[in-house]
Amino acid sequence: MILPNIRPHPKFVNVFISGSSEKLKLYTKNLDKGNVIYGEKIILKMDEEFRLWDPYRSKLAALILKGAQKIYLERKTTCLYLGASTGTTISHISDIVSNGLIFGVEISERSLRQLIQNTTSRKNIIPILGNALNPQEYSMLIYKPVDLIYQDVSHPEQANIAIRNAKLYLKEGGKIILFIKSQSIKSTEKPKEIFKNELNTLKNADLKVLEKISIDSYAGGHLGVFLEK
Amino acid sequence: MVGIFIIDELESPINFQDFDGEINKIIEFYGLIGENNLPQEFTKLLEELSENGYNEFIVDNSNLSNLINQNSNFNAKHEVPCPLIQSFKLNLRNSVNKYGVQITEEQIRERSKKLGESLAKKSISRASGKDDILIIQMSNTLDLLKKTINLFSTRIREWYGLHFPELTDKIIEDHVVFSKLISIIGSRENFTKENLQDKFSFKDYTLNEIITQSQNSMGAEIDLDNIQKYADLILSIESYRTRLENDLDEIMNGATPNLTTLVGALIGAKLVASVGSIKKLAMLPASTIQLLGAERALFRSLKSNAKSPKHGIIFQWHGIRSAKPWHRGKISRLLSGKISIAAKLDYFSDKLLGDQLLNEVNQKIEEIKRKYPNPPKKSQKKSQNLSQKKRSKKRR
């Protein structure tokens, strides 16, 4: 078997790539060696495990492949991850912020059940059962302000969730990576209109829009937005 | 995660009670608050505070403020978000340092992870044992079993039909009876009067029909061993289904007595399963309950000009299914209203008014039947107009 030529991503720390620019594949270095989270492919190279990062399952990977300028994740970044689900994306972020910290908030007990089992051995993930719409609920667990909020929730009030959490926990100048799911807001309206409305709500709350990227080809009806507090 | 801290307006420390770094104490603390008990550590602190002449303070946990107001002379205000508390918590390490508590970043992280995990685990296990979850699992399994039995039975009909096509095609329609016949009697030659009377209770006409047809069948002689094993399998699924249905009935009677009296355990369970919990069902308006299970038709009608659906899961209720088509919409509206009342009774009170609700429904159905004995003519015209419009659209 020919091993893919895995090399560091030119822009992003702890993200790795292989293949030509048209057929780019993404990887992260496995922090929790020997464990696979969602059946992803693992490539061994020089005593390191590289986990293939599937853009169809993880929207952050889709954002990178769609040409995001910055993802604001460094080795020591502290993140608040809203909508952690079973741990697909959060595990890759955990690989990237290897010396950082992630607070993973999830409302569904069923999903969190899997998340906990998937991430007990990852020291930088703190699982939290809570409703992101009421950020006060989990204030006893968040012991320092965060550099980044990553939000991927299926809820009709996505903009409000981001605003409330940013107000409580985000540092001045901190960034938000937000995915707007048009289908969760109103399925009968056109996605464009919904995006416009949500973006207006965010702007009115003094959040600056840095970059907008449609990831329609990987996840239908989704818009990725980078914001700054 | 470290202890209970009291600060004044100027962020200077007043008093504190720490957990000695014991993670179990912390978990217990939040567990007690969740169950509406005031933890011992807190009462101790409150006593010390009142000795020093304090009587009012702010907390950011609504449960805690209620508890304090109920159980002590203190006036605990619930303020969210309280900037003072928030900045204390977000700089936890430095904040507790002022009280002389030394703790490393690493220790805080470990505690935070353990606390987060165990709080989540607690509520996961609490949630998994709830009646709601059991009802949903059982109801979904029942649905699957019914589908499976149907699927399996159509296959066995084809297979056994090679041997005794007359029995398959005309005489026996009930799947379970059919499998029973194959399992117990099997070969065409054994369909004698004694055998049939012994284990089955057919009407005379059916009995004679089976016997005559078995004697001059057009089927072929094939090996029946595998078919009989297959029939046993179907019967065992069926007996498990009956058992599960009885158990579900029992749970539903305990958890939602009014709803169960009104529409029966099966439909009640399906309604609960489709929204996720009894609480959610109780919070829904009747109009939503009416269309639960008909979401696709509803959204189709919202997106295009299609007619909006009249009923979802509740269509399975005998009173609607057997009603005249032009009564169904009216009965659905009526029934969903009563279901909504029943669900609210079940969730918010202990009253048993299911029989009364069912009587009211039956009375009103009679009224509807009396008032509208004939199908309405107007709506027919309407639908004609609609279809004409559609046609004309297509032509364009």
Interface residues (C-beta under 8 A of the other chain):
Chain A: L101 F103 E109 L112 R113 I116 T120 K123 N124 I125 I126 P127 I128 L129 Q136 S139 M140 L141 I142 Y143 K144 P145 K167 L168 Y169 S187 T188
Chain B: M1 Y30 D60 V80 P81 Q86 K89 L90 N91 L92 R93 I108 R109 E110 S112 K113 L115 G116 E117 L119 A120 K121 S123 I124 A127 S128 F299 L302 K303
